[in-house]
Amino acid sequence: MVLGVPPRGPQAMRGGASKPRRLFAAAALLLCLQGGVALAQEVPREAHGWRHAPHRGGYMVKASHLVKFPAFVAWPDSAFETPSSPFRLCIGGVDPFGPLIDRFAHNARVGDHEMTVTRLPSVAKGADCHVLFVSPSRGQTPREMIAAVTGRPVLTVADEGIDAPGAMIQFVTLESRVRFEIRGEAAQTEGLVVSSKLLSLSVTRGIGER
């Protein structure tokens, strides 16, 4: 786990991590992120990159986490067209959430940016996303999806059970709970700053992984 570099100044980055007035709300979010409970959900096993289907996918917990992660990440100003342009949460590949993710994202904001959900069955080069959830796909491998947004300030979050070593965050189930592994160095490379509070919740996959 590699710690991120703190922002250079209050105007240098945009995102929930750079808003001191949201510290209390951030603490509440951390409590939610600490204890995900898995719920059953199926996704196509024949899709590219799918190694195994976990007994419990926990997609309600994952959807909640996807909406909460941005509060602990700072994006450079260049990631937004205007100070109030939308914050785009993209679902790449097969959508395992359905309306769940829309409900969680409803009225959610990242700083001054309203969160919107975009579904991308195929992730094109330079896709306009701020967060890209990488899910199994019949047309693209996880590595190809991540490569499509390489060089841009996009937080890549991979589902568990897929081969996505370049993802900045990857979900994993440990002891029947949805957890996540953070690769902070990958985020830094693309100009993102991950809060040390979120990094402290990162796990290392190994014994007990399911």
VENDARA-V441997 format. One line per field, one symbol per residue. ss: DSSP state (@ for helix, = for strand, . for the rest). burial: + if it has 9 or more other ideal C-beta (glycine too) atoms within 8 Angstrom, else -. Layout:
ss = ???
burial = ???
This chain:
ss = ............==.@@@.@@@@@@@@@@@@@@@.............=.=........@@@@@@@@@@@@@@====@@@.......======......@@@@@@@...==..========..........====..=....@@@@@@@......====...=......======..======.@@@@@@...==.@@@@.........=.
burial = ---+--+----+++++++---+---+--++-++--++++-+-+---++++--++-++++-+++++++++++++++++-++------+++++++++++--++--++--++++-+-++++-+--+---+-+++++++++--+++++++-++---++++++++-+-+-+++++++++--++++++++-+++-+-++++-+++-+++-------
